[in-house]
């Protein structure tokens, strides 16, 4: 449960009634606090309310929450500091989902294992992790020796002969060619500093805005998508490329005639009610804009009625719903039902860390997208069917 008032008022009495343990999430009324102090404040609130109705402290475990460092690198230290503060001030056990830390980066296993060892050194008691990852298990065993969890290093020594190492493979990278190679390469490399000058130079040489967009920018961002699919680039590089293209388009926009401005369709995006995670949704929106779609971004934690109203107001061709958690993905079928009942003819695609293609089919969505690249292709297909 989290520190929102509704959660405290409804779930704590149930936990007390049935004698259940409580996993306390550092999520408050305003979402996940960025600072360690903010997360500790939320957890103290939950603990105080729990003890106030008779739930014993040994039934409480604290989750300080893990956020990806691919967007903001300082997030890792905030989590580690929060763990230390919980151990020192609340003196309660801690649990942490580990793999979120590496979302969008290459060598996720390496990042996860390093973060896990740092978290264990900070006092982490339990980890939500993949026990089938040899590197993660090696880290648990080694860190358990160093933190005296593995008395006399018995488990470490026992596992030594069974240790397996997997070698990495190098990815073959291609060099793109074609018209406007400097602009093309600038998008591929995420060169935000020079893209505006390169576009202005192309305009001065006689290239039209439409030609630069269609022959240089669009092919470049499409190649970015292909490279991402082949795991030749990763989330940080993809975001840089998309932002570079957006800067290029801002230079071109005044040069478009009214009928020339690319407009592939209207797409409404949001994360569903109760979900405050929006990095995936933001990336999808960026990629859709780069492919000529008008994106209406409602943000995060959006109620069903607001989605339906905005979808009708904006005459959305496609509504994109995002959810990161199993507890919020159940909002998706409610949105789809409400859209259908309202007479809105927009197609609906869904995505997010916990969402699968089979779940999309089960709830009646028109499509499923695992990432920004897949979302563009799915939206193109759905708009073409309208």
Secondary structure, 3 states (H helix, E strand, C coil): CCCCHHHHHHHHHHHHHHCCCEEEECEECCEECCCHHHHHHHHHHHHHHHHHCCCCHHHEEEECCCCCCCCCCCHHHHHHHHHHHHHHHHCCEEEEECHHHHCCCCCHHHHHHHHHHHHHHHCCCEEECCCCCHHHHHHHHHHHHHCCCCHHHHHHHHHHCCCCCCCCCCCCCCCCCCCCHHHHHHHHHCCCCCHHHHHHHHHHCCCCHHHHHHHHHHHHHHHHHHHHHCCCCCHHHHHHHHHHHHHHHHHHHCCCCCCCCCCCEEEEEEEECCCCCCHHHHHHHHHHHHCCEEEEECCCCECHHHHHHHHHHCCCCEEEEECCCHHHHCCHHHHHHHHHHCCCCCEEEEECCCCCHHHHHHCCCCEECCCHHHHHHHHHHHHHHC
